[in-house]
Amino acid sequence: MGMVQDKLTLVVVALNARCHQSGSKEKNHYITNFLLIIAKTLVDDFGNFDMYRFVQPFKLEDLLNLALEEWNNNPQKTPVTKFQVEKRVNQAVKVLTENAVLLFDYFSIEIDSKSGHFLALPILLAEYIPQLEGLADFSLKLAENIDRYRRNELECLRSICRLTSEFYSLKRKFCTTDGKTSAVHNAALDWRWVVEHLLYPKFKNSNFSPDKNLVTDGILRKLTDLKDLYKVFERC
């Protein structure tokens, strides 16, 4: 289909667990999964990100305990005992601090290996700070996935890309009632503005074509085209 991003037009926004965006090109309509757009940013700029530094670093132990507290409060999860919580937290802190160099060099995720504090996150979209309500869960999943794939470097890097993409994707449950992306930091933006002015242009101005691989990977899904819609209306 060739390069068509310059002809794309914003049609509608839908905020789900994973943010999707609809766009139109000429007479066709497509839906775009921006989780995969963010993942592509991680691959394109691999090892070369600017960073957001936390004014007050987060202690890993506190984040991980919070994540497991949320786990135990989830009726769909099997509760873990106090002993299991302590064991998982200690192991997760160990994994993250031991892999601090890898996380910093490739992803600009900065962890102080001595103090055990989370210091910084990568800038994947200018002006956009991810929903920090998910930082605790991200930290736990990050540690446990690195531990799981520690003998397979490629799978380890892939899992970090996937988890980081999920963390940066907009989630409805963290948005405020007035449409802000987060309730925990003053720089939160309106989620509709984020989609229209940050995510959508990122896709529109990117250097890839909507070929069959993008359809296969789920980055683009064709919804319909006007010709088919006209046929439906003619029968009414």
C-alpha positions as a printed NumPy array, in Angstrom:
array([[  0.   ,   0.   ,   0.   ],
       [  3.022,   2.297,   0.21 ],
       [  3.543,   5.323,   2.383],
       [  0.15 ,   6.741,   3.349],
       [  0.656,   8.348,   6.75 ],
       [  0.436,  11.851,   5.306],
       [ -3.112,  11.097,   4.121],
       [ -4.372,   9.756,   7.417],
       [ -7.098,  11.655,   9.233],
       [ -8.247,  11.297,  12.813],
       [-11.735,   9.804,  12.925],
       [-12.568,   8.631,  16.425],
       [-10.882,   7.822,  19.71 ],
       [-11.715,   4.854,  21.917],
       [-10.011,   4.374,  25.278],
       [ -9.823,   0.751,  26.393],
       [ -7.313,  -1.231,  28.436],
       [ -5.103,  -0.854,  25.403],
       [ -5.587,   2.4  ,  23.566],
       [ -6.762,   2.113,  19.966],
       [ -7.047,   4.842,  17.4  ],
       [ -9.1  ,   4.945,  14.236],
       [ -7.881,   6.705,  11.124],
       [ -9.034,   7.07 ,   7.546],
       [ -6.96 ,   6.912,   4.399],
       [ -8.772,   7.93 ,   1.236],
       [-11.884,   5.689,   1.317],
       [-10.627,   3.05 ,   3.766],
       [-10.858,   3.011,   7.553],
       [ -8.272,   1.412,   9.807],
       [ -7.898,   0.897,  13.542],
       [ -4.444,   1.257,  15.059],
       [ -3.175,  -0.414,  18.239],
       [ -0.966,   2.189,  19.876],
       [  0.521,  -0.301,  22.314],
       [  2.38 ,  -1.643,  19.302],
       [  3.272,   1.867,  18.142],
       [  4.925,   2.425,  21.521],
       [  6.678,  -0.936,  21.22 ],
       [  8.013,   0.124,  17.834],
       [  9.402,   3.302,  19.41 ],
       [ 11.287,   1.135,  21.892],
       [ 12.803,  -0.85 ,  19.04 ],
       [ 13.576,   2.14 ,  16.787],
       [ 15.304,   4.144,  19.539],
       [ 16.715,   1.118,  21.377],
       [ 19.406,   2.244,  23.801],
       [ 18.977,   5.926,  22.958],
       [ 16.247,   7.477,  25.117],
       [ 16.06 ,  10.647,  27.143],
       [ 14.751,  10.213,  30.681],
       [ 12.262,  11.511,  33.193],
       [ 13.896,  11.63 ,  36.626],
       [ 11.719,  11.325,  39.694],
       [ 12.036,  14.309,  42.04 ],
       [ 11.734,  11.827,  44.882],
       [ 12.982,   8.328,  43.912],
       [ 10.782,   5.354,  44.729],
       [ 12.134,   2.644,  47.001],
       [ 11.888,  -0.664,  45.134],
       [ 10.887,  -2.544,  48.264],
       [  7.92 ,  -0.216,  48.795],
       [  6.798,  -0.5  ,  45.161],
       [  7.008,  -4.288,  45.194],
       [  5.135,  -4.604,  48.485],
       [  2.42 ,  -2.357,  47.047],
       [  2.204,  -4.52 ,  43.928],
       [  1.743,  -7.669,  45.998],
       [ -0.783,  -5.925,  48.239],
       [ -2.773,  -5.113,  45.091],
       [ -2.329,  -8.747,  44.036],
       [ -3.853,  -9.972,  47.313],
       [ -6.749,  -7.525,  46.959],
       [ -7.607,  -8.903,  43.531],
       [-10.269, -11.647,  43.891],
       [ -9.106, -13.188,  40.606],
       [ -5.614, -13.832,  42.003],
       [ -4.511, -16.554,  44.4  ],
       [ -3.501, -14.777,  47.636],
       [  0.126, -15.015,  48.746],
       [  1.239, -15.372,  52.362],
       [  3.359, -12.845,  54.249],
       [  6.338, -15.18 ,  53.893],
       [  5.77 , -15.496,  50.135],
       [  5.459, -11.715,  49.816],
       [  8.765, -11.185,  51.606],
       [ 10.468, -13.842,  49.476],
       [  9.165, -12.414,  46.183],
       [ 10.039,  -8.85 ,  47.163],
       [ 13.604,  -9.781,  48.134],
       [ 14.096, -11.742,  44.917],
       [ 12.623,  -8.947,  42.795],
       [ 14.874,  -6.311,  44.393],
       [ 17.866,  -8.592,  43.798],
       [ 16.967,  -9.127,  40.12 ],
       [ 16.333,  -5.443,  39.396],
       [ 19.487,  -4.187,  41.102],
       [ 21.648,  -6.878,  39.496],
       [ 20.266,  -5.95 ,  36.065],
       [ 20.371,  -2.187,  36.586],
       [ 23.08 ,  -1.73 ,  33.934],
       [ 21.064,  -3.627,  31.295],
       [ 17.909,  -1.653,  32.059],
       [ 19.753,   1.663,  31.928],
       [ 21.86 ,   0.992,  28.824],
       [ 19.05 ,  -0.369,  26.644],
       [ 15.872,   1.231,  28.026],
       [ 16.932,   4.253,  30.135],
       [ 15.154,   2.652,  33.082],
       [ 17.412,   3.793,  35.915],
       [ 17.668,   1.889,  39.175],
       [ 20.264,   2.591,  41.865],
       [ 21.868,  -0.797,  42.427],
       [ 23.239,   0.27 ,  45.825],
       [ 20.284,   2.019,  47.432],
       [ 17.588,  -0.004,  45.658],
       [ 15.651,   3.025,  44.398],
       [ 13.793,   3.554,  41.122],
       [ 15.267,   6.785,  39.727],
       [ 14.092,   7.373,  36.155],
       [ 11.952,   6.243,  33.203],
       [ 12.485,   6.664,  29.448],
       [ 10.758,   9.406,  27.451],
       [  8.902,   7.52 ,  24.728],
       [  6.539,  10.365,  23.802],
       [  7.432,  14.015,  24.322],
       [  5.317,  15.613,  27.077],
       [  3.729,  12.303,  28.072],
       [  4.405,  10.838,  31.501],
       [  3.063,   7.287,  31.89 ],
       [  0.355,   6.581,  34.436],
       [  2.453,   6.118,  37.571],
       [ -0.399,   4.293,  39.284],
       [  0.91 ,   1.273,  37.372],
       [  4.569,   1.661,  38.397],
       [  4.39 ,  -0.846,  41.257],
       [  2.866,  -3.568,  39.083],
       [  5.332,  -2.742,  36.29 ],
       [  8.266,  -3.109,  38.703],
       [  7.116,  -6.531,  39.897],
       [  6.406,  -7.848,  36.396],
       [  9.707,  -6.441,  35.145],
       [ 11.673,  -8.244,  37.85 ],
       [  9.865, -11.553,  37.46 ],
       [ 10.13 , -11.537,  33.656],
       [ 13.854, -10.754,  33.742],
       [ 14.286, -13.605,  36.212],
       [ 12.214, -15.949,  34.033],
       [ 14.182, -15.244,  30.849],
       [ 17.62 , -14.705,  32.415],
       [ 19.14 , -17.512,  30.31 ],
       [ 17.678, -16.189,  27.046],
       [ 18.817, -12.629,  26.388],
       [ 16.648, -12.091,  23.298],
       [ 13.461, -13.219,  25.042],
       [ 14.423, -11.15 ,  28.067],
       [ 14.738,  -7.989,  25.961],
       [ 11.479,  -8.759,  24.16 ],
       [  9.64 ,  -9.187,  27.447],
       [ 11.009,  -5.859,  28.737],
       [  9.807,  -4.151,  25.537],
       [  6.358,  -5.721,  25.91 ],
       [  5.991,  -4.819,  29.592],
       [  7.233,  -1.268,  29.051],
       [  4.797,  -0.82 ,  26.153],
       [  1.925,  -2.039,  28.32 ],
       [  2.966,   0.295,  31.138],
       [  3.076,   3.326,  28.81 ],
       [ -0.259,   2.518,  27.141],
       [ -3.222,   4.511,  28.407],
       [ -5.527,   2.671,  30.809],
       [ -9.038,   3.82 ,  31.546],
       [ -8.93 ,   2.724,  35.19 ],
       [ -6.212,   5.291,  35.955],
       [ -7.879,   8.238,  34.199],
       [ -9.671,  10.8  ,  36.343],
       [-13.352,  11.639,  35.985],
       [-12.436,  14.895,  34.224],
       [-10.356,  13.054,  31.62 ],
       [ -6.823,  13.48 ,  32.974],
       [ -4.45 ,  10.588,  32.375],
       [ -3.48 ,  10.354,  36.043],
       [ -4.419,  11.569,  39.498],
       [ -0.951,  11.255,  41.03 ],
       [  1.1  ,  13.916,  39.256],
       [  0.506,  17.54 ,  38.326],
       [  1.729,  17.122,  34.743],
       [ -1.143,  14.806,  33.8  ],
       [ -2.717,  15.644,  30.44 ],
       [ -6.184,  15.076,  29.039],
       [ -6.111,  11.57 ,  27.559],
       [ -7.936,  12.721,  24.415],
       [ -5.233,  15.351,  23.87 ],
       [ -2.548,  12.683,  24.339],
       [ -4.119,  10.489,  21.675],
       [ -4.77 ,  13.294,  19.188],
       [ -1.565,  15.304,  19.608],
       [  1.037,  12.756,  20.742],
       [  0.083,   9.191,  19.836],
       [ -1.655,   9.849,  16.545],
       [  1.106,  12.083,  15.063],
       [  3.669,   9.528,  16.24 ],
       [  1.993,   6.962,  14.016],
       [  1.215,   9.357,  11.189],
       [  4.803,  10.629,  10.948],
       [  6.519,   7.296,  11.515],
       [  8.624,   5.706,   8.81 ],
       [  6.754,   2.468,   8.243],
       [  4.166,   1.503,   5.648],
       [  0.839,  -0.217,   6.392],
       [  1.788,  -3.391,   4.555],
       [  0.58 ,  -6.924,   5.224],
       [  3.036,  -7.363,   8.108],
       [  1.41 ,  -4.536,  10.037],
       [ -1.98 ,  -6.128,   9.538],
       [ -0.614,  -9.502,  10.652],
       [  1.044,  -7.967,  13.723],
       [ -2.135,  -6.102,  14.678],
       [ -0.726,  -2.584,  14.285],
       [ -3.321,  -1.883,  11.608],
       [ -6.68 ,  -3.524,  11.129],
       [ -8.913,  -2.548,   8.243],
       [-12.414,  -1.799,   9.444],
       [-14.238,  -1.037,   6.223],
       [-14.232,   1.259,   3.217],
       [-16.792,   3.774,   1.988],
       [-17.611,   1.727,  -1.098],
       [-18.842,  -1.153,   1.069],
       [-20.805,   1.243,   3.273],
       [-22.517,   2.8  ,   0.252],
       [-23.658,  -0.663,  -0.852],
       [-25.243,  -1.216,   2.549],
       [-27.032,   2.141,   2.458],
       [-28.298,   1.497,  -1.088],
       [-30.07 ,  -1.642,   0.134],
       [-31.854,   0.242,   2.911]])
